[in-house]
Amino acid sequence: MPDTPIFDSEYYQPSKTELHSLPVSSPPETQSVFDAQIQDSSTTEATVSQNSSSVQEKNFDIVVENDPSDVLRIVDTGRPYRKIREWTIING
Amino acid sequence: MAKTPEVVPPKPRRYTSVSRKTEPRVCQGDIFRNIEYFERVIETDDKIKISSIIFPYVIILTQDCDLEQDHSDRTITSKTNHDKHLFSVLVAPLYNVEHLRGGAHLQELGMTMQLINSNKASFVKNNEISRYHYLEFNPQDVQLPPLAIDFKHYFSLNVEYLKERIPTHWVCKIAELHRENVCQRFASFLARIGLPNI
């Protein structure tokens, strides 16, 4: 057993609760869903601004919206899962 | 007189050693959690869809010297060229061994994988199947379940993407000796030669 913990204070240290969510039987975590949605909205903003220039090149008036089905599945089961984000382009 | 059954002491567990994060860069052998792999971008007439896969754990496989030189190239502004820049970093996912044995570790992706029966389970644990590398951690060091790297599922990630996630998604770094073992086995897996059936 090491004398000092391996984690530097400035780095992330997973809590026991998170780690214990790994087994198959672990239920969906409300907190995870919340976090993921928050993270998504920021990602969306970034992508919107990036998309603007490329879409304008195609002579679109662009409205990019975050689809309600943005987060299809955020369940922390310890397994990989797929996430699909969708935006609608409205022609001018 | 009945013979007293011999008590066999349990085999000592061979844990994978981990080390501290000492450098502010992505290192070979680092394990990150909840990493997003961008699968594809689909553009139709009026929709843009981005499909990604979130992997609970990945391990960095790119050579550490390459990662170090890339970091120097990006941070030392006086350099006159970008010869050592990397476009991406090779990683491989780590799957919970219990999920892997049941063939259900990718069920959230709609994929059914091969069952690993109890006989083959020991092969995985002893690293006798070239595709997998078994890692078991001392709970005193880091609280992770037994994990297996799947070399077949390697993919690449952007260097800056990973670097930005060090403060929040970095879990641990496996110690050098174990790291070398992982990389030697990964190289061996990639270099295998497929022969036709006779």
Interface residues (C-beta under 8 A of the other chain):
Chain A: M1 P2 T4 I6 F7 D8 E10 Y11 Y12 P14 K16 L19 L22 P23 V24 T47 N51 V64 R73 V75 T77 G78 R79 P80 Y81 R82 K83 I84 R85 E86 W87 T88 I89 I90 N91
Chain B: V18 S19 R20 K21 R33 E36 E39 D46 K47 I48 K49 I50 S51 S52 I53 I54 F55 P56 P93 Y95 N96 E98 H99 G102 A104 H105 L106 Q107 E108 L109 N138 Q140 D141 V142 Q143 L144 P145 I166 P167 T168 H169 W170 V171 C172
